[in-house]
């Protein structure tokens, strides 16, 4: 049975905390049986056992070792249980409340598998999600739901946020998901904005929601436990496709255009950006 229903959540309080800090931590939203299904799905996708109708968009690193962080984009394409999670109605309703949006679509997901390993293998550098999307989206009405499949603490590489950093705007050239010297990154940011990281300690089945401009990252997994999660990126249904110059353009633009979408049209198509919440 679902741990918490949407009617049990103080959405106004969640929105106030999100607007102040740049993130909000939910109570447990998924029960033990659901989490076990997510873990089993993770194992399948990590092993290349794809039971969906498409392979993931991107799997990094290309030749992973036993101790390497794995990042798999659009895992929901590859496994029906992860597809159900990525399009979960409760997550969509919370995302809509935080965005104050009438409709919300799935932008993409990222399956994150962090085994025990050292800093070079399992660190996630400080970054702002909007830095990956600003060249293809009309505006930054995005929110990320990070679903924990394991209990998460500093020992196994809890995600860390810099509270209030969503108010800094997009910091050019400051985001690097794959950076391993996070202290050097922080030193560079401190010259522009003061801010101390805060670890987001979570239980399996909890979800953290963060703003696309909130700086976040995580240290290495120094424990003997896995840290598995799904980052589900949601977008306001009013966000339209654009093409701006930049370091790179997210692949959703080309996929959208391949399906017949045009610039200045809202992102859509249920096999690309399915609708997960609508008040209409």
C-alpha positions as CSV (number, residue, x, y, z in Angstrom):
1,X,0.0,0.0,0.0
2,X,1.2,3.5,-0.8
3,X,2.8,5.1,2.3
4,X,1.4,8.6,1.9
5,X,-1.4,9.9,-0.4
6,X,-1.3,13.3,-2.0
7,X,-4.2,14.4,0.3
8,X,-1.9,13.7,3.4
9,X,0.8,16.2,2.2
10,X,0.8,19.9,3.2
11,X,1.5,21.1,-0.4
12,X,1.4,24.8,0.7
13,X,4.1,24.1,3.3
14,X,6.1,22.1,0.8
15,X,6.0,24.9,-1.7
16,X,7.0,27.5,0.9
17,X,10.1,25.4,1.9
18,X,10.9,24.7,-1.7
19,X,10.8,28.4,-2.6
20,X,12.9,29.4,0.4
21,X,15.6,26.6,0.3
22,X,15.5,25.4,-3.3
23,X,14.5,21.9,-2.2
24,X,12.0,19.9,-0.1
25,X,12.1,16.5,1.4
26,X,9.0,14.4,1.4
27,X,7.8,11.8,3.9
28,X,8.1,8.3,2.7
29,X,6.0,8.0,-0.5
30,X,6.7,4.4,-1.4
31,X,6.3,1.3,0.7
32,X,8.7,-1.6,1.1
33,X,7.2,-3.7,-1.6
34,X,7.3,-0.8,-4.1
35,X,10.9,-0.1,-3.2
36,X,11.8,-3.8,-3.7
37,X,10.3,-3.7,-7.2
38,X,12.4,-0.6,-8.0
39,X,15.5,-2.3,-6.8
40,X,14.8,-5.3,-8.9
41,X,14.2,-3.1,-11.9
42,X,17.5,-1.3,-11.3
43,X,19.3,-4.6,-11.2
44,X,17.8,-5.6,-14.6
45,X,18.6,-2.3,-16.3
46,X,22.2,-2.3,-14.9
47,X,22.6,-5.8,-16.3
48,X,21.3,-4.8,-19.7
49,X,18.1,-6.9,-19.2
50,X,15.7,-4.4,-20.9
51,X,12.0,-5.4,-20.7
52,X,10.6,-2.2,-22.1
53,X,10.2,-1.4,-25.8
54,X,13.3,0.8,-26.1
55,X,16.8,1.0,-24.8
56,X,18.0,3.8,-22.5
57,X,19.1,7.0,-24.3
58,X,22.6,7.1,-22.6
59,X,24.5,4.8,-20.3
60,X,27.6,6.1,-18.6
61,X,30.4,5.2,-18.3
62,X,30.5,3.2,-21.5
63,X,32.7,0.4,-20.0
64,X,31.9,0.5,-16.2
65,X,33.9,-1.3,-13.6
66,X,32.4,-2.9,-10.4
67,X,33.0,0.3,-8.4
68,X,31.9,2.9,-10.9
69,X,29.0,5.2,-10.6
70,X,26.4,4.3,-13.3
71,X,24.2,7.0,-14.8
72,X,21.5,5.8,-17.2
73,X,19.2,8.3,-19.0
74,X,15.6,7.4,-19.8
75,X,15.7,4.1,-17.9
76,X,11.9,4.3,-18.0
77,X,12.1,3.4,-21.7
78,X,13.8,0.1,-20.7
79,X,11.7,-1.2,-17.8
80,X,8.0,-1.1,-17.1
81,X,8.4,-0.8,-13.3
82,X,10.7,2.2,-13.7
83,X,8.2,3.6,-16.2
84,X,5.4,3.4,-13.6
85,X,7.6,5.3,-11.2
86,X,8.7,8.0,-13.6
87,X,5.1,8.7,-14.5
88,X,3.7,8.3,-10.9
89,X,0.7,10.5,-10.3
90,X,1.7,11.4,-6.8
91,X,5.1,12.6,-7.9
92,X,3.4,14.5,-10.8
93,X,0.9,16.2,-8.4
94,X,3.7,17.3,-6.0
95,X,5.7,18.6,-9.0
96,X,2.7,20.6,-10.2
97,X,2.2,22.1,-6.8
98,X,5.9,23.2,-6.5
99,X,5.8,24.6,-10.0
100,X,2.3,26.1,-9.6
101,X,1.6,24.5,-13.0
102,X,-1.7,23.4,-14.5
103,X,0.0,20.5,-16.3
104,X,3.3,18.6,-15.8
105,X,5.1,16.3,-18.1
106,X,8.0,13.9,-17.7
107,X,11.2,15.4,-19.2
108,X,13.5,12.5,-18.6
109,X,14.7,10.2,-15.8
110,X,18.2,9.2,-14.7
111,X,18.9,5.9,-13.0
112,X,21.8,6.4,-10.6
113,X,23.6,3.4,-9.2
114,X,26.4,4.2,-6.8
115,X,28.2,1.1,-5.5
116,X,30.9,1.3,-2.8
117,X,34.0,3.0,-4.3
118,X,36.5,5.8,-4.1
119,X,36.2,9.5,-4.9
120,X,37.3,9.0,-8.6
121,X,34.6,6.3,-9.1
122,X,31.6,7.5,-7.2
123,X,31.7,11.2,-6.7
124,X,29.0,13.4,-8.3
125,X,30.3,17.0,-8.8
126,X,28.4,20.2,-8.0
127,X,26.0,21.2,-10.7
128,X,22.8,23.0,-11.6
129,X,20.3,20.9,-13.6
130,X,19.2,23.9,-15.6
131,X,22.7,24.1,-17.1
132,X,21.8,21.0,-19.1
133,X,18.5,22.3,-20.4
134,X,18.8,26.0,-20.9
135,X,19.6,25.8,-24.6
136,X,16.5,23.8,-25.5
137,X,13.7,25.1,-23.2
138,X,11.9,28.4,-23.2
139,X,12.1,28.8,-19.4
140,X,13.3,27.0,-16.3
141,X,10.0,25.6,-15.0
142,X,11.5,22.2,-14.1
143,X,11.6,20.3,-10.8
144,X,13.5,17.1,-10.0
145,X,12.1,14.3,-7.8
146,X,15.0,12.2,-6.5
147,X,13.6,8.8,-5.3
148,X,15.7,6.9,-2.8
149,X,15.7,3.1,-3.2
150,X,18.1,2.7,-0.2
151,X,18.6,4.4,3.1
152,X,21.0,7.3,2.2
153,X,23.5,9.0,4.5
154,X,26.9,10.6,4.2
155,X,28.7,7.2,4.3
156,X,27.1,5.9,1.1
157,X,27.1,9.2,-0.7
158,X,24.0,11.2,0.3
159,X,23.0,14.0,-2.1
160,X,24.0,17.4,-0.8
161,X,22.3,20.7,-1.6
162,X,23.4,24.3,-1.1
163,X,20.4,25.9,0.4
164,X,19.3,29.1,-1.3
165,X,21.6,28.6,-4.3
166,X,18.5,28.5,-6.6
167,X,18.4,32.3,-6.1
168,X,21.8,32.8,-7.6
169,X,20.7,32.4,-11.2
170,X,22.6,30.2,-13.6
171,X,26.3,30.3,-12.9
172,X,28.2,30.0,-16.2
173,X,30.8,27.1,-16.4
174,X,30.2,26.1,-12.8
175,X,28.4,22.8,-13.3
176,X,30.2,19.5,-13.7
177,X,28.4,16.3,-12.9
178,X,31.5,14.3,-13.4
179,X,33.9,16.5,-11.3
180,X,35.7,14.7,-8.5
181,X,37.3,17.7,-6.7
182,X,34.2,19.0,-5.2
183,X,36.1,21.2,-2.7
184,X,37.7,23.1,-5.6
185,X,34.3,23.6,-7.1
186,X,33.0,25.0,-3.8
187,X,36.0,27.3,-3.5
188,X,35.1,28.7,-6.9
189,X,31.5,29.2,-6.0
190,X,32.5,30.9,-2.6
191,X,34.1,33.7,-4.6
192,X,30.7,34.5,-6.0
193,X,28.2,33.4,-3.3
194,X,28.6,32.1,0.2
195,X,26.8,28.9,1.0
196,X,27.4,25.7,3.0
197,X,26.2,22.3,1.7
198,X,23.6,20.4,3.6
199,X,23.3,16.6,3.4
200,X,19.9,15.2,2.5
201,X,19.7,12.1,4.7
202,X,16.8,9.9,3.5
203,X,15.1,6.6,4.1
204,X,14.3,4.2,1.3
205,X,11.0,5.4,-0.3
206,X,11.5,9.0,0.5
207,X,11.8,11.6,-2.2
208,X,13.6,14.9,-2.4
209,X,12.4,17.6,-4.8
210,X,14.8,20.3,-5.9
211,X,14.8,23.4,-8.1
212,X,16.7,23.3,-11.4
213,X,19.1,26.1,-10.2
214,X,19.9,24.5,-6.8
215,X,23.5,23.4,-6.7
216,X,23.7,19.8,-5.7
217,X,26.1,16.8,-5.8
218,X,27.4,14.0,-3.6
219,X,30.5,12.5,-2.2
220,X,31.8,9.0,-2.6
221,X,30.2,5.9,-1.3
222,X,32.7,4.9,1.4
223,X,30.3,2.3,3.0
224,X,29.7,-1.3,2.1
225,X,26.1,-0.6,0.9
226,X,24.6,0.3,-2.4
227,X,23.0,3.7,-3.1
228,X,20.4,3.4,-5.8
229,X,18.0,6.0,-6.9
230,X,15.9,7.4,-9.8
231,X,16.1,11.1,-10.5
232,X,12.8,12.0,-12.2
233,X,12.9,15.4,-14.0
234,X,9.5,17.0,-14.6
235,X,8.7,20.0,-16.7
236,X,5.8,22.5,-16.8
237,X,3.5,21.7,-19.7
238,X,3.8,25.3,-20.9
239,X,7.6,25.0,-21.6
240,X,8.3,25.2,-25.3
241,X,11.1,24.0,-27.5
242,X,13.8,26.5,-28.4
243,X,17.3,26.3,-29.9
244,X,20.0,28.4,-28.3
245,X,23.7,28.3,-28.6
246,X,25.6,26.8,-25.8
247,X,28.0,24.1,-24.6
248,X,25.5,21.4,-25.8
249,X,21.9,20.9,-26.6
250,X,19.9,18.3,-24.7
251,X,18.8,15.4,-26.9
252,X,15.1,16.0,-26.2
253,X,15.0,18.8,-28.8
254,X,16.2,16.5,-31.6
255,X,13.8,13.8,-30.5
256,X,10.9,16.2,-30.3
257,X,11.7,17.6,-33.8
258,X,12.1,14.0,-35.1
259,X,8.5,13.3,-34.0
260,X,7.2,16.4,-35.8
261,X,7.5,19.0,-33.1
262,X,8.4,22.5,-34.0
263,X,10.3,25.3,-32.2
264,X,8.1,27.5,-30.0
265,X,5.7,24.6,-29.5
266,X,5.2,23.0,-26.1
267,X,7.1,19.7,-25.5
268,X,4.7,16.8,-25.9
269,X,4.3,13.3,-27.4
270,X,3.6,10.6,-24.8
271,X,6.5,8.4,-25.9
272,X,8.9,11.3,-25.2
273,X,7.4,13.6,-22.6
274,X,4.3,11.9,-21.3
275,X,1.7,13.9,-19.4
276,X,1.8,13.0,-15.7
277,X,-0.5,15.6,-14.1
278,X,-3.2,17.9,-15.4
279,X,-5.9,20.0,-13.7
280,X,-7.8,20.4,-17.0
